[in-house]
């Protein structure tokens, strides 16, 4: 039985660090276990220019412990006013690694997102030309579409037309939550990949709704049926390089989560590696965890694979982690997988 596992220092290819006091509280947690992360730009106001991305990067670096080698990989928030020249300069200067597409109103702080996709076509064409990836939040926001169907409808009505109209555009479907998404990625000839979150490998919609509303399991895209969760797990452990880790760890103050209109997001940064080791061990796939967390994502983003390593050990007693972290502005609840964890960072 495997009791000790050495992995490349992981990459988190989808991470929310927020800003201000929240940034100061959560950035060191990720930096202690990850070497790099693709940083989401949905601040208020959003990060829409190269200069803003550079300034946000400096704030992140300032929030890290002294001597940290963590590298934030910045993104721009795509709007209908995005300047293709500014975007291309930011990419050429190494300031950004990707651009994020939020359909307007799809998730937290997405009000500035895209409503008319024809208006961003020049940006997408420039991105295809320079090889800059587009990260997509894959949900439609039409109120007539059931929330559990929004990913599947997005693929058919938005994503597939975008990819057909912009040959060569490299696209990451972020936080895939459905078998539809897994199957669409598997059917694509090239250029398409998907990130899988820790929590969507563990929870289904019953965790959110059965026995009362559980606000700390509420995320967007929302957790789906068990059949979809099993499809995600199969993709994660498959060894297919088109699927890799993007935690979508998204901290919110408890006061904002536990309210009449609670925020969407699960804070998984603190225990992601322990949760993933548990999942991959259950699937008899611990030998594939290294590529999932520290290989395939780097390959897709055309980054060198990590040289540094991290070691996980499986203990006899359950891992003891705080249920909450303090931010200076209030508490944030840590994701609870619903079972004891025995894998820990050595």
N, C-alpha and C positions, 0 to 999 in steps of 0.2 A: 504494500500500500504506500502510495506517495505521501510523504509527510513534509517535504521541503521542495520548493519550486522556485527556480531562478528565471526571471523574465527580463526582457529589455525594459528599460525605464519607460513606462507607458506614455502614449500620446492620447489626449482626450480631444477628439475631433469635433466636439460641439459642447461649449461650456459658457455658462453665464457667470460673470463675476460682479455684475452691477457696478456701483460707484460709491464714493464716500465711505461711510462707516461700514457698510456691508462689504465693500471691496476689501477693506482692511481686515475684516474678520475672516472672509472665505478664501482669499488668494493664498495665504500661507498653507491652508489645508490642502489645496490642490498641489501646490508647489512641493509639498513634502512627499508626494507619491507619484507625480507626473513630471515629465521633462518638458513637454510642450502641450499647448492646447489651442484650438481654433476658438477665438473669443467672439461671442455674439455682440452685435452692434446696437441692440435695441434698448439703448439708454433713453432718458428723457432730457433734452432732445436727442434724437438718434445720431449715430456716427455716420455722416453722409459724405465727407470729403477726406482726402488724404491727410490734410493737416489735422483734422479732428481725430483720425485714427492714430496718428503719431502722438498727439497729446494724450490720448487715452492710454496708449502703450506706456508712456512715461509715468502715468498715475499708477498703472498696474505694477511696474517695476519698483516704484517707490513704496508700494504696499508689501513687498516681499521681504522676508528675513534677510539680514546681511549675509552675503555669500551665496545666496540662492542662485542656481543655474537655470531656473525655470524660464522658458521662452514663450511669451504670449504671441500667437500668430493672429494678426489682426484681420478684420473684415470690414467692408463697407455695407451700409444699409441701402439697398436699391430703392430709389424713388423715381417718380416720373420726371424729375428734374435732374437726375444724375448726369454729370458731365463725363462723357466717354474719355476725353483727354485727361481730365484730372484722375480718373480711375486708372488709366493706362500708366500715367506717371507714378502713381502710388505703387502700382505693381512693379514697374521697372526699378523703382528705388528700394524695393524690398519692404515697403511699409505694410502692404496688405498681401494676403495669400488667397483671398476669395471674396466674393460678393454674396450677400444674403438677400434672398427674395422672400418677403412676407406679403402674402395677399392681405390687403388692407382689412384690419379687424380680426385676423385669424388667431392671434394669441396676445400675450402680454406686450404692451407698448408697440403695437403694430398698426396704429392708426395712420401712420405716414406711409404705409406700404402701397403696393401697386394695385390700381383698380383697372386701368386700361393697358393691357399688355402690349398693344401696338406702339404705345408711346415709349416703351423701353427697348424696342427692337434694335435701335442703333447701338445701345449699350451692349446688348447680348451679342451682336455681331462683332463688336470690338473685342469682347471677351473671348469669343471663339477664335478670333485672329491671333490673340496673344497667348492663348492657352490658360486663361484665368478661370478657375472653377466657379460655378454658380451653385450655392447651397440653397435649397428650397425648403420652405415650410409647406409641405404638400397637403393643403386642405383648401377647399373652396369655402367661401363665406356666405353663399346664398342661403338665406333663412329657410328656403323651401327644401333644402337638402338636409336629411337627418344627420346629426353630428357623428354617428357611427359610420356613415357612408361617405364622409367628406374627403377622405384620402383617395378612395377608389374613384370618385367623380373627378377629383383634381387630376389624377393620372390621365383619365380619358379626355377631359375637356380643356385642360391647361398644359400639363407637362408634355404629353405626347405631341400636341401641335407645336409647342415651342421647340422641341428637339427636331421635329421634321423641318421647321422653317429656318432653323439655325444649325446646319450641319457643322460638326466639329465642336459644338459647345459641350464642354465637360460639365456634368451635373452630378451633384450629390443629393439624393433624397434623404433629408435628415429625419432622424427619429422615426423610421419606418414602423408602422404599427399594425399592418394588415398582411395577410397572405397575398392580397392583390399587389401590394408594393413589392414584396419578396419576389413574386412571380414576374412582375414587370422588369425588375432589375435583371433577373436570371435570363429573360428573353432578349435583352438588349445586346446588340453586337459589340459595342465598345463605348467608352466614354461615360458610362453611367455607373454609379456606385451608391451605396446606402449606409448610413450610420444606424446603429442599433443602440438603444439606451439600456442601462442596467435595469431600471425599474420595469420597462416593458417586457423584459425576459422573465419577470417574477410575478407581476400582478396582472389580473384581468379585470373586467368591469365589475365582477362580484366583489372584489376587494374594496371598491369605491362605494358600493351601494347596498350590499347585504348587511343587515343588522344595524343600519343607520348610515348616514352620510359620513364618509371618512375624508375630511378635507385634505389631509396630507398625502392622499393617494390621487388627488385630482390634478391632472396634468393635461396639456394640449400638445399633440393630439391625445385625446382621451384614450384610456385603456379599452381594449376591445374584447370580443369573445375569447374563450379558452382556445378555440381552434386557431385563432390568429396568433395568440401567444406561443403556441407550440410551433407554428411556422417560423416565428422569429427565432426561437431557440434553435431550431434545425438549421436556419441560415447562419446563426452565430457560430455554431460548432462545426460547420460544414467544411471549413478550410477553403472556401471560395473567397478569393481576394477582393471581391466587390463588396463584401460586408465587413465593417470594422467598427470599433468602439467610438461612440460619441455620446457621452453620458447625458447631455442636456440637463446636467445638474443646475437647478434653478432655485436659488434661495429666496424665500419671502419671509418677512416677519410673521410670527404666529398671529398677531392681531389682524394681519391682512388675509391670512389663510382661513382663520376661524371666524368668519364674518358672514353676513347675509349674502354677500356677493364675493366669495373667496377667490383669491388669485390662483392661477394654474401654475404648477411646478412642483417637482420633487427634489429635495436637496440630498443628493447621493454622493457628493464628493468625499465625505469622510469614510464611507465604508464600501465604496464601489469595488475595490480589488477583492475584498473579502467576499462580497456577494457574487462576483463573477467566478471566483475560484469554486465556490459552492455550486453554482449552476453548471460549470464545465465539468466538475467532478461527477455531478449527478448524471450528466450525459456521457460519461466515460470519455471525455475529450480534453483532459488537462494538457495533453501534448499540443493542442491547437490554440491554447490561450495566448501564447506568446505572439503569434502572428496577429491575432485579433486585437490585442491591446498595443502592440509595439512594432508592427510590421506592415500590414496591409494599408493602414491609413497613411503612413509615411510614403509608401510606394505610390499611392494615388496622388498625393499632393506633391510628388516629385521632390521629396526631402530625403536626406540620408537616414537610414535606419538608426535607431539609438545605439550608441556604443556602451553607455552606462547601463547598469542592471539594477534590479530590485529583487529581493528574496522574500517569498511568502513561506510561512510555516504553519502547519496544522497542529493546533494544540489539543489537549485532552479536555480542557474546560472551555466553555463558550467565551467568545470575545466580549469584553466589557467596554462598551463605548457610551459616551453621554447621549441621552435622549435628545438633548438640545445643545446648541451652541449660543453664546451670547455675542452680540454685535456692537454693543454700545448704544443701540437704538431699540433693542428688544431681542427676544429669543427667536431662534430659527429651529424648527424640529428636523431632526435627522431622519432620513428614510428608514423605515422599519420593514425588513423583508418578511416578517411574520414567523420567523423561525431562528433558532440560535445559529450563530456563525462561529466556525472554528478556525478558519484561515485568517492569519494576521500578517502584517508587514513585520519582518524580522528586525 
